[in-house]
Amino acid sequence: LSAEVIDSHAHVMMPVERQVDLLKEAGVDRAVLFPTVVHPEKAESRAEFKNEMETLHKILRGEINPVEARIASIKELVSVLEREGNMFMGFGTVPAGQDISFTSDWIEKHIAANKLSGIGEITFGAGMAHSMENIFRAVSDYGGRYPLWIHTFNPATLDDIKTIMDYADTCPGVKVILGHGGGSYWLETVELFRDRKNIYYDISAMFSILPVKFALKEFPERVLFSSDMPYGSPYVARDTVEYIV
């Protein structure tokens, strides 16, 4: 029997019809779609691409926290899900660093009300993983209903990853997905995984085949196939996994 192939992390890409074609070309049956404030795939010049990436990097570094833009990106995601519901399921972002009341209200209004399947991608500046405390608390209050997808590549530090692990221990009912598998700290991340059964390892944006190889050996049932479209290709990501296996 052939298993359903799910790309567990892709961003809304325009035009959506092209994204669907690329997924089908890669033999992907469904994808978990995440909202995005930027659309580098729409850039028609180097200057336009640079502008999109500068905005992305500011968000990742925690220099800007565009609440209204995040709301607009969730609305864009929901519109795609309504059009292509058989192909996609959706995760919605939640701003880090807010109080528990704001965070809980946001989840109710923008995640639950839109019938999304999880929360992410959560980003924060270097050394700022503690800004996610109230997100963990709010998700825990929901009984762990929503998996929590956290960006752990640059600018996240090893201490940030350890802080995430601590929150995961404090909230064992919350399923935590370490997006990009710890980035440059992949080996340390793999070692921290062993006894934490509520943590999952996302293999998108890998700069080497070694993190994928060792993660698959250590805890294959908790490794999530993903492409990070449009920053990665589902075809190349699938080819990489099948080659390694």
Residue pairs with C-beta under 8 A, 6 or more apart in sequence:
4 29
4 30
5 27
5 28
5 29
5 30
5 225
5 238
6 28
6 29
6 30
6 31
6 32
6 225
7 23
7 26
7 28
7 30
7 31
7 32
7 225
7 226
7 227
7 229
7 234
7 237
8 31
8 32
8 177
8 202
8 224
8 225
8 226
9 32
9 34
9 121
9 149
9 179
9 202
9 204
9 224
9 226
9 227
9 228
10 19
10 23
10 31
10 32
10 33
10 34
10 226
10 227
10 228
10 229
10 234
11 33
11 34
11 35
11 36
11 228
11 229
11 230
11 231
12 19
12 33
12 34
12 35
12 36
12 39
12 73
12 76
12 77
12 80
13 19
13 39
13 41
13 229
13 230
14 39
14 41
14 42
16 80
16 83
16 84
19 229
19 230
20 84
20 87
22 229
22 233
22 234
22 235
23 31
23 87
23 229
23 234
25 235
26 227
26 233
26 234
26 235
26 237
26 238
27 238
28 234
28 238
30 86
30 87
30 88
30 89
31 87
31 88
31 89
31 229
31 234
32 88
32 89
32 90
32 91
32 117
32 118
32 226
33 77
33 80
33 81
33 88
33 89
33 90
33 91
34 77
34 90
34 91
34 93
34 120
34 121
34 149
35 70
35 73
35 74
35 76
35 77
35 90
35 91
35 92
35 93
36 73
37 55
37 56
37 59
37 66
37 69
37 70
37 72
37 73
38 52
38 53
38 55
38 56
38 59
39 52
40 49
40 52
40 53
40 56
40 230
40 231
41 230
42 48
42 52
43 49
43 51
43 52
55 64
58 64
59 65
59 66
59 123
60 123
60 151
60 154
60 155
61 125
61 126
61 155
62 96
62 97
62 123
62 124
62 125
62 126
62 128
62 131
62 155
63 125
65 95
65 96
65 97
67 95
70 93
70 95
71 110
73 93
74 92
74 93
74 110
74 114
74 116
77 90
77 92
77 116
78 90
78 114
78 116
80 88
80 90
81 88
81 89
81 90
89 117
90 114
90 116
90 117
91 116
91 117
91 118
91 119
91 120
91 121
91 147
91 149
92 110
92 111
92 114
92 116
92 118
92 119
92 120
93 119
93 120
93 121
93 122
94 103
94 106
94 107
94 110
94 111
94 119
94 122
94 135
94 138
95 103
95 106
96 122
96 123
96 124
96 128
96 131
96 132
96 135
97 124
97 128
97 131
98 106
98 134
99 134
100 134
100 137
100 138
103 134
103 135
103 137
103 138
104 138
104 141
107 119
107 138
107 139
107 142
107 146
110 116
111 119
111 146
112 142
116 146
117 146
117 147
118 146
118 147
118 148
118 149
119 135
119 139
119 146
119 147
119 148
119 149
120 147
120 148
120 149
120 150
120 177
120 179
121 149
121 150
121 151
121 179
122 132
122 135
122 148
122 149
122 150
122 151
123 151
124 131
124 132
124 151
124 156
124 160
125 155
126 155
126 156
126 157
126 160
127 157
127 159
127 160
128 160
129 156
129 159
129 160
129 161
129 163
129 164
129 167
130 163
132 150
132 164
132 167
133 167
135 148
136 148
136 167
136 168
136 170
136 171
136 174
137 171
139 145
139 146
139 148
139 171
139 174
140 171
140 173
140 174
143 173
144 171
144 173
144 174
144 175
147 175
147 176
147 177
147 200
148 174
148 175
148 176
148 177
149 177
149 179
149 202
150 164
150 176
150 177
150 178
150 179
151 179
151 180
152 160
152 161
152 164
152 178
152 179
152 180
152 181
152 182
152 183
152 185
152 189
153 179
153 180
153 182
153 183
153 184
153 205
154 183
154 184
156 183
157 185
158 185
158 188
161 178
161 182
161 185
161 188
161 189
161 192
162 192
164 176
164 178
165 192
165 196
165 199
167 176
168 174
168 176
168 196
168 198
168 199
169 196
172 198
173 198
174 198
175 198
175 199
175 200
176 198
176 199
176 200
177 199
177 200
177 201
177 202
177 224
178 189
178 199
178 200
178 201
178 202
179 202
179 204
180 202
180 204
180 205
180 206
180 228
181 189
181 190
181 201
181 202
181 203
181 206
181 211
181 215
182 188
182 189
182 190
182 211
183 205
186 206
186 208
186 210
186 211
186 214
186 215
187 211
187 214
189 201
190 201
190 211
190 214
190 215
190 218
193 199
193 201
193 215
193 218
193 219
193 222
194 218
194 219
197 222
199 222
200 222
200 223
200 224
201 215
201 219
201 222
201 223
201 224
202 224
202 226
203 211
203 212
203 215
203 223
203 224
203 225
203 226
203 237
203 241
204 226
204 227
204 228
204 231
204 232
204 237
205 228
205 231
205 232
206 212
206 240
209 240
209 243
209 244
212 223
212 240
212 241
212 244
213 244
215 223
216 223
216 244
216 245
225 237
225 238
225 241
226 237
227 233
227 234
227 236
227 237
